[in-house]
Amino acid sequence: MYLKLHPFHMVDESPWPIYMSIAAFHLPASLLFSIFSYNYFFFFFGLIFIILVFMVWMRDSIRESTFQGMHTFKVMSGIRLGFIWFIVSEIFFFSAFFWGFFHSSFCLVPEIGVMWPPVGMDTLDTFSVPLLNTLVLLSSGVSLTWSHHEIMMGKMKSASFGLILTVFLGLYFTLLQMFEYYESSFTICDSIFGSIFFVATGFHGLHVIIGSTFLLVCFIRLKSNQFSSMHLVGVETASWYWHFVDVVWLFLFVCVYWWGF
């Protein structure tokens, strides 16, 4: 035993960072191998590997926070600051897609055509599934904000209902996006418009799936009495992430679905 004279968390030695590095290298490499060989075994193996490493790493973090009391107010402040910088990096990530979209639409070249979207592109109805998806995500943001407020007030039962409602709305959004892709008359291979459309909306859909998983974990932890009105960093960061996803979708809806079509 030792006397701790500071509010910081001195992390113990862990094998998970090196395992995660190996998994993160293996996943894109196996994806390239799978594309050229049509053998997806190594890709799915890498995907399962990275999910398992992430699960055990988060298990250790939850144990340190909830049961060992390592996450002091100073540590929680650092976690919040780190997550803010993560969201800033995500902003620049999606900014690249919008930059490519507007650059291609305003700076037309003969290879693209003289119109945007290109001639012959049967675009989607903006005010059908995309508008419904917008209403679904905005509703999920409202339910999540309400759940966050209820946790701060100590009302865990109503907070858990708000969380699981947000998860279901996220899953509903994902299903609608899948049906939209299935019914679409163009693919990612159809000109630069199709490429940017599916890459931008596809990565956003991936973020919705990640955010839904994030919130589902928060729901399970809430039902296990692992949150309180003073210790709720997991819910706060999940809320920030989900609201970021909502804002990105609003930009996608206005710029890509409405103006772009």
Secondary structure as GFF3:
##gff-version 3
##sequence-region A 1 261
A	DSSP	alpha_helix	16	37	.	.	.	ID=ss1
A	DSSP	alpha_helix	41	62	.	.	.	ID=ss2
A	DSSP	pi_helix	63	67	.	.	.	ID=ss3
A	DSSP	alpha_helix	73	106	.	.	.	ID=ss4
A	DSSP	alpha_helix	129	152	.	.	.	ID=ss5
A	DSSP	alpha_helix	156	183	.	.	.	ID=ss6
A	DSSP	alpha_helix	191	223	.	.	.	ID=ss7
A	DSSP	alpha_helix	233	252	.	.	.	ID=ss8
A	DSSP	pi_helix	253	259	.	.	.	ID=ss9
###
